[in-house]
Amino acid sequence: MQAKARIIQVEKLTARYGADTVLENISFDVYEGEVLVIAGGSGSGKTTILKHLIGLVRPHGGRIIIDGQDIVAGDGGGLQKTLPKIGVLFQGSALLGSMTVAQNVALPLRRSGLLSDDMIRKIVYLKLCKFDLSQYQDYLPSALSGGMKKRAGLARALALNPRILFLDEPSAGLDPIRSAEIDAIIKDINQRLNTTIVVVTHELDSIFNIAHRVIMIGKEQKGIIAVGTPGQLKTDSADPFVRQFFSRKETV
């Protein structure tokens, strides 16, 4: 069987906030069509990695190559070429409160500058139908439940049919039923569209439901302490913290 191509390459990434080093010389790959979960304890740098991958923060050192483009080097040209290929669901969905659901979903389509108003309206309607939100297109985000906000955020992230989807704590704050719905949506997007998905989460049920692979970040180590499937990390890891995390057991 032919090996899958690397769509993201992170090479010796170092991240600092002021004098505080959060991550030091970490390297990993993401393969086309996989769901990769970034997990770890509080303050380990999970979301920091995501911010670097989507270009919100520039690394102190290292390289990030997405679909052949180095998004760190030079004048930012690589990042600008990459942005249309990615979609992002921020923690809390980050919907603009002054805009309707439809207007929020339309934002990336309008910013692309490639589509007519009529085409944008049609695409927005189709995306909202996909997420069972068409009847709420004229609502403001404040009128939506937490689960509906997540689905609206996903609709916006998928507006341009990106090759790569980045999700920051997609199940945070949701009850188990709504969390399972979000997990099902993530799996469907991955399986139906072959979308590469990178997820930051600490929700153990979601990790076992959606992840093909997991990279585990250690706060004290400032880097990756384990890589594997959720099952492998639960049973085979030599690191007691990793086993504790995946088994919900106290270390001994």
C-alpha positions as CSV (number, residue, x, y, z in Angstrom):
1,M,0.0,0.0,0.0
2,Q,1.3,3.4,-0.9
3,A,2.3,5.6,2.0
4,K,0.3,8.8,2.5
5,A,2.1,12.0,1.7
6,R,3.1,14.5,4.4
7,I,0.8,17.6,4.1
8,I,2.3,19.3,7.2
9,Q,5.9,19.2,8.4
10,V,7.0,20.8,11.6
11,E,10.7,21.0,12.0
12,K,12.5,21.9,15.3
13,L,9.7,24.4,16.3
14,T,10.6,26.6,19.3
15,A,7.9,28.8,20.8
16,R,8.4,31.5,23.4
17,Y,6.3,34.1,25.2
18,G,8.8,36.7,26.3
19,A,11.5,34.9,28.2
20,D,9.3,31.8,28.8
21,T,10.0,28.9,26.5
22,V,6.8,26.9,26.0
23,L,8.0,24.5,23.3
24,E,11.5,23.6,22.3
25,N,12.7,21.9,19.1
26,I,9.6,19.9,18.4
27,S,9.2,18.0,15.1
28,F,6.3,16.1,13.7
29,D,4.4,15.4,10.5
30,V,0.7,15.3,9.6
31,Y,-0.3,13.0,6.8
32,E,-2.8,13.7,4.1
33,G,-6.3,12.5,5.1
34,E,-5.6,11.8,8.7
35,V,-7.1,13.1,11.9
36,L,-4.3,14.0,14.2
37,V,-5.0,15.0,17.8
38,I,-2.7,17.2,19.8
39,A,-3.2,16.3,23.5
40,G,-1.6,17.2,26.8
41,G,-2.1,18.6,30.2
42,S,-3.1,22.2,30.9
43,G,-0.4,24.7,29.9
44,S,1.5,22.2,27.9
45,G,1.4,24.2,24.7
46,K,-1.3,22.5,22.7
47,T,-3.0,25.6,21.5
48,T,0.3,27.3,21.0
49,I,1.2,24.7,18.4
50,L,-2.1,25.4,16.7
51,K,-1.6,29.1,16.7
52,H,1.8,28.6,15.0
53,L,0.3,26.2,12.4
54,I,-2.3,28.7,11.3
55,G,0.1,31.6,11.2
56,L,-1.3,33.6,14.2
57,V,2.1,33.5,16.0
58,R,5.6,33.4,14.5
59,P,7.9,30.8,16.0
60,H,11.1,31.7,17.8
61,G,12.8,29.0,15.7
62,G,12.1,26.2,13.3
63,R,10.1,25.7,10.1
64,I,6.5,24.9,9.4
65,I,5.7,23.6,5.9
66,I,2.1,23.2,4.8
67,D,1.3,21.7,1.4
68,G,4.8,22.5,0.2
69,Q,4.8,26.1,1.4
70,D,7.1,27.3,4.2
71,I,4.8,29.6,6.1
72,V,7.6,31.0,8.4
73,A,10.3,31.9,5.9
74,G,10.6,35.2,4.0
75,D,8.0,37.9,3.8
76,G,4.9,35.8,4.5
77,G,4.2,34.8,0.9
78,G,4.1,31.2,1.8
79,L,1.4,31.8,4.5
80,Q,-0.7,33.9,2.1
81,K,-0.7,31.1,-0.4
82,T,-1.6,28.6,2.3
83,L,-4.5,30.4,4.0
84,P,-7.1,29.6,1.3
85,K,-6.4,25.9,1.8
86,I,-7.1,25.9,5.5
87,G,-10.2,26.3,7.7
88,V,-10.1,27.0,11.5
89,L,-12.6,26.5,14.3
90,F,-11.5,28.5,17.3
91,Q,-12.3,27.6,20.8
92,G,-15.7,29.2,21.6
93,S,-16.4,29.3,17.8
94,A,-15.4,33.0,17.7
95,L,-18.5,34.0,15.8
96,L,-18.8,37.8,15.3
97,G,-21.7,38.8,17.6
98,S,-22.9,41.7,15.4
99,M,-23.3,39.5,12.4
100,T,-26.0,36.9,11.6
101,V,-25.1,33.3,11.3
102,A,-25.2,33.6,7.5
103,Q,-23.0,36.6,7.5
104,N,-20.5,34.8,9.7
105,V,-20.3,31.8,7.3
106,A,-20.0,34.2,4.3
107,L,-16.9,36.0,5.7
108,P,-14.2,33.7,4.2
109,L,-16.1,33.6,0.9
110,R,-16.3,37.4,0.7
111,R,-12.6,37.8,1.7
112,S,-11.6,35.5,-1.1
113,G,-12.9,38.0,-3.6
114,L,-13.6,35.3,-6.2
115,L,-17.4,34.9,-5.9
116,S,-20.4,36.9,-6.8
117,D,-23.0,37.8,-4.1
118,D,-25.4,35.3,-5.5
119,M,-22.9,32.5,-5.5
120,I,-22.0,33.3,-1.9
121,R,-25.6,33.2,-0.8
122,K,-26.0,29.8,-2.4
123,I,-22.9,28.3,-0.8
124,V,-23.8,29.7,2.6
125,Y,-27.3,28.2,2.4
126,L,-25.8,24.8,1.4
127,K,-23.3,24.9,4.2
128,L,-26.0,25.8,6.7
129,C,-28.2,23.0,5.5
130,K,-25.4,20.6,6.0
131,F,-25.2,21.5,9.6
132,D,-29.0,21.8,10.2
133,L,-28.8,25.5,10.6
134,S,-30.6,26.9,7.5
135,Q,-33.6,28.0,9.6
136,Y,-31.2,30.0,11.8
137,Q,-29.4,31.9,9.1
138,D,-30.8,35.3,10.2
139,Y,-30.1,34.7,13.9
140,L,-27.4,36.4,15.8
141,P,-24.9,34.1,17.6
142,S,-26.3,35.2,21.0
143,A,-29.5,33.4,20.1
144,L,-27.8,30.0,19.5
145,S,-27.0,27.2,21.9
146,G,-23.4,26.1,22.4
147,G,-23.8,23.2,20.1
148,M,-25.3,25.3,17.4
149,K,-22.5,27.9,17.7
150,K,-20.0,25.0,17.2
151,R,-21.8,23.9,14.1
152,A,-22.0,27.4,12.7
153,G,-18.2,27.8,13.4
154,L,-17.6,24.5,11.5
155,A,-19.8,25.7,8.6
156,R,-17.7,28.9,8.4
157,A,-14.4,26.9,8.6
158,L,-15.6,24.7,5.7
159,A,-16.9,27.5,3.5
160,L,-14.0,27.4,1.1
161,N,-13.8,23.5,1.1
162,P,-10.3,23.6,2.7
163,R,-7.8,20.7,2.4
164,I,-6.8,21.1,6.0
165,L,-9.1,21.8,9.0
166,F,-7.7,23.0,12.4
167,L,-10.0,22.6,15.4
168,D,-9.3,24.0,18.9
169,E,-11.3,22.2,21.6
170,P,-14.3,21.5,19.4
171,S,-16.2,19.7,22.2
172,A,-15.4,22.1,25.0
173,G,-18.4,23.2,27.1
174,L,-20.8,20.7,25.4
175,D,-22.8,18.0,27.0
176,P,-22.0,14.4,26.1
177,I,-24.7,14.2,23.4
178,R,-23.6,17.4,21.7
179,S,-20.0,16.3,22.0
180,A,-20.8,13.0,20.2
181,E,-22.6,15.0,17.5
182,I,-19.5,17.1,16.9
183,D,-17.3,14.0,16.8
184,A,-19.6,12.4,14.2
185,I,-19.4,15.6,12.1
186,I,-15.6,15.5,12.3
187,K,-15.4,11.9,11.2
188,D,-17.9,12.5,8.4
189,I,-15.8,15.4,7.0
190,N,-12.6,13.4,7.2
191,Q,-14.1,10.2,5.6
192,R,-16.3,11.8,3.0
193,L,-14.0,14.6,1.8
194,N,-10.6,13.2,2.8
195,T,-10.0,16.4,4.7
196,T,-6.8,16.4,6.9
197,I,-7.9,17.5,10.4
198,V,-5.7,18.6,13.3
199,V,-7.6,18.8,16.6
200,V,-6.5,20.2,19.9
201,T,-8.5,18.6,22.7
202,H,-8.3,17.0,26.2
203,E,-11.6,15.3,25.8
204,L,-10.7,11.6,26.1
205,D,-13.9,10.2,24.6
206,S,-13.5,12.4,21.6
207,I,-9.8,11.4,21.2
208,F,-10.8,7.7,21.1
209,N,-13.7,8.5,18.7
210,I,-11.9,10.5,16.1
211,A,-8.1,10.2,16.3
212,H,-6.0,8.2,13.8
213,R,-2.9,9.4,15.7
214,V,-2.1,11.4,18.8
215,I,0.9,13.5,19.7
216,M,1.2,14.0,23.5
217,I,2.8,17.2,24.7
218,G,4.6,17.4,28.1
219,K,4.7,20.7,29.9
220,E,7.9,20.0,31.8
221,Q,9.6,18.5,28.8
222,K,8.4,21.4,26.6
223,G,7.9,18.9,23.7
224,I,6.4,15.7,22.5
225,I,6.5,12.8,25.0
226,A,4.5,10.2,23.0
227,V,3.1,9.5,19.6
228,G,0.7,6.8,18.6
229,T,-2.9,5.6,18.3
230,P,-5.0,6.2,21.4
231,G,-5.0,2.5,22.1
232,Q,-1.2,2.3,21.9
233,L,-0.8,5.2,24.2
234,K,-3.2,3.8,26.7
235,T,-1.6,0.4,27.0
236,D,2.0,0.6,25.6
237,S,3.5,3.9,26.7
238,A,6.4,3.8,29.0
239,D,5.5,7.2,30.4
240,P,3.3,7.1,33.5
241,F,1.7,10.4,32.7
242,V,0.6,9.2,29.3
243,R,-0.9,6.1,30.8
244,Q,-2.6,8.1,33.4
245,F,-4.1,10.5,30.9
246,F,-5.5,7.8,28.6
247,S,-6.7,5.6,31.4
248,R,-7.9,8.3,33.8
249,K,-5.9,6.6,36.6
250,E,-3.7,8.0,39.2
251,T,0.1,7.4,38.8
252,V,1.7,5.1,41.3
